[in-house]
């Protein structure tokens, strides 16, 4: 079976320029890999604030900071990639304001 790559953008706050970018690969019903990125338009530049992905074979989260850029990843979910992708989306939807505040430190 051939892998299919899907992607979409979900706007969280149009006025503040906040969105989730989701890209995932699947064969059949299972998710084989993904990246879920919280992005914000800050001073006319799109900035990655938080990245959740499966690039290293686990459900991993990377924080970004304005001063330090991308931080070392940490495992955030022990389930399947599909479960991790859904958990990442949920965490961003419910906590994006705090994530942006953390990026700004």
N, C-alpha and C positions, 0 to 999 in steps of 0.2 A: 504494500500500500504506500502511496506517495504522500509525503508530508505537505501540509497546507499551512501557509503563513497568513495570519489575519492581523489586522491592526485597526485601532480606532482611537479617537480623542473624545474625552468627556469633559465638557466645560463645567467647572465647579463654581466659579465666580467671574462672570464676564467683566464686571466693573473693575475688578482687581487684576484681571488677566491670569487667573489661576485655572489650570487644567491637569487632567491625568492623561498621559499617553500610554497606551497599552499595545504591546506587540507580542504575539504568541504563535508557536508552531504546534501543530497537532497531526496525528495520524489516527484516524477513526475518532473515537470519543475522548481519548486521553490527551492531555497537554504534555508535549515533549520538552518544551522550553518556553520561557517568557521573560518579559521585562515590563515593569509597571513603573512609570516615572511621574513624580509630581513636578510640574514646571510652573514658573511664575514669570510674568513679564515685569521686569524691574528696570526702570529708567530706559525703556525701549529695547532692552535686551532680554531674551528668554533664558532663564537660569534653571538648571536642574537643582531641585531642593532635596529630593529623596528618591532613591532608586531601589526597587525590590526586583530581584531577578534570580534566575537559576543557572547563571553562566558557569558556576563552579560545581554544579551537580547537587546543590542544596538550595533551599529557599533562603536567600540571603538578602540583607538590607544594608544599603550604604547611605550614610548621612553625608550631606554636603554642607560646607560652611562658606560664608562670604570670604573669610580671611584664609581658610585652609584648604578649600576645594573638597575633593572626594576623600572621604574617610575610609578606613578599613572596614570591610564588611563583617556582619555578624549574622548568624543563623537566627531567623525570626519565627520559623514554623517548621514543625517536624513531619508534616503530612506530605501528600503528593504535590506535584507541581500545580495541578489544577486547584487544589485546596489552598496552596500558598498564594497563587495568583488572586483568588477570590479574597483571601485574608488581607493581602496587600491593598487591594482596591478599597476594601472596607475600612482599613486603618487610615488610608489617605482621606477618604470621604468624611470620616468623623473627626480627624485630627489635623487637617492641613494647616489650620491657622497656627497651631503650636509648632508644627514642623517648620513653617516659614519663620517664625520667631527664633527657633533654634538655629536656622541657617544664618540669620542676621547677626548672631553673636560673634 
